[in-house]
Amino acid sequence: MPLEPVGNPPSTICFPSVTNHIVAGGSAAIFPSLNLTDTSGNPIQAHGGGIIQDSGYFYWFGEDKTGETTSGHFQAVNCYRSTDFASWEFRGAVLTPIANTNISSASIVERPKVLYNAKNSEYVMWFHNDDFSYSAAMVGVATSPTIDGPYTWKGSFKPLGTDSRDMTVWQDPTNSSAAYLIFASDDNANLKIASLSPDFYTATSQLFIWEDVYWEAPGILKIADTFYLLYSRQDGWTPTDNYYMSAPSLSGPWSEPSLLAPNGTFAFNTQNAYDLTITGSQGTTYLYYGDHWNAPNLGASAYAFYPITHNPSAGTLASVGTPAWTLTPFLGTWSNLTSTSIPAADFTASPPSALVDCAACEGGKTANLTSSSNSSVSFTYNGPPGPKVLSLSYVFDAGKQVWRTARIDVDGEVVDVLLESTRGTETYLAAPARVSVGGGSEVTVKLVGGGEDGDGEVLVEGVDVFDA
């Protein structure tokens, strides 16, 4: 079934084969929502993306939002690769704007995902394609003979003749010739699953529809013979609770939704982007890749990788909200990282009244950084010296997409970390920052920049210091 092209893009001819063997290598220390850089030291720009395994590498595709604030003009789809999930090499901008087409620099290109099509020996990229007002509501397709591009745009269209906005594509690991499109449709009211043509160029038939649900950010995991659909509710760039459902087939019947992370954590202030199965010589890790959107400064949005646990007897999933963990891809295993913990009870507060009672906190105290206009807390770090990740455990009970900046001063060297509102005080979230400490380093934490009246209190129950 041919594409329905818009504009006049060229086509491509393609070749190679794919293996999914993971090269034996090291482990990755993962700190969700810590800003990441590539092997050249540049910020990774791969938002709303997808990660696939190919020939011993993980390839990460995503949107380049460099310099974007509240808009999302198409700059590029970037590609990075890694053998260990720790070091990401920039492979290039693999899809770039074409003037006077639906993928011009005035267009929207979001949520790029790549599949390998063995029939044509080529890589096929799908993405949400739109105009700046989000009224076009299409998908776009591009192809390349090599995984790291460049990709040639083949066209943009409405799948099965209907709207498509937030979307993903998914390839069955037990039947690589079968691939599917999951997309928000009909003015975002309905979520649909459709099968793809043998060449992965277009959608051919609808398998299932959820009506009047207003869901987005879909992803699929297949565990044994069960399919799991992950998604979030729609609320712009604001994080919402993420859910999942299960079924014996993509055509259903589907279970009722269940929370992926605890209620009111809003998936630890993230939104699902892609879900990945990593199988190694000793086990399998299910990986949640989420975007931590920064609505006022989209180009500074961070990425959050969390392990997902699976209970085979109950058939349930749970995203593990760990502040720091290690992934060993070639083994397929993960574990929590250990830390040096400094509870708020061990802080020196200025003013002293900034330390307040907290029955659920270690040591019975939490620090209110908003108790006065110049509140701060400090402590002496007596652990092993070297490069570290210092993670603030905080709550910030304010409205949607409200941000404050915490400044961490280590012996006169400062680093700022953004705190997004947690919209409640029940669950403390982690805000990580890279620092360098010595034995006996003096560490001070305070808020900088003015908050708005009614922003809410920022409470810090403690600090965890991890080896970087």
Beta strands, then each sheet from edge to edge (+ up, - down):
strand 1: 28-30
strand 2: 47-54
strand 3: 57-63
strand 4: 77-82
strand 5: 89-95
strand 6: 108-117
strand 7: 122-130
strand 8: 138-144
strand 9: 152-157
strand 10: 167-171
strand 11: 179-185
strand 12: 190-196
strand 13: 203-210
strand 14: 215-223
strand 15: 226-233
strand 16: 242-247
strand 17: 258-259
strand 18: 271-279
strand 19: 284-292
strand 20: 302-311
strand 21: 316-319
strand 22: 325-328
strand 23: 333-336
strand 24: 340-343
strand 25: 348-350
strand 26: 355-357
strand 27: 365-368
strand 28: 376-381
strand 29: 386-396
strand 30: 403-410
strand 31: 413-420
strand 32: 429-437
strand 33: 441-448
strand 34: 458-467
sheet 1: 1+ 22- 23+
sheet 2: 2+ 3- 4+ 5-
sheet 3: 6+ 7- 8+ 9-
sheet 4: 10+ 11- 12+ 13-
sheet 5: 14+ 15- 16+ 17-
sheet 6: 18+ 19- 20+ 21-
sheet 7: 24+ 34- 27+ 26-
sheet 8: 24+ 34- 29+ 32-
sheet 9: 25+ 28- 33+ 30- 31+
end
